[in-house]
Amino acid sequence: MSGTFGTLFKVTSFGESHSKGIGVITDGCPPGIYISKADIQPQLNRRRPDQNRLTTARNEPDQVNILSGIENGLTVGTPVALFLLMV
């Protein structure tokens, strides 16, 4: 099973929730789009327990780390790599 989806805008995920972390690489973002941790964090918070019947029972905090592809809050035109360290 492939962890990559899309053609012009590709999203690749890696890792498992029971491993040291999970990540995503997005390829196809044009330069100049504003993206910050504050934009991403609300989506991660939706995974927290007691949000709805589909959320996980685990109670670890998810915090995103931007590894590459974003400089000074703007995409630079290269793939954007994000990583969630599981503690």
Helices and strands as residue ranges (DSSP letters): E 4-5, E 10-15, E 21-27, H 37-45, E 64-68, E 70-71, E 74-75, E 80-85
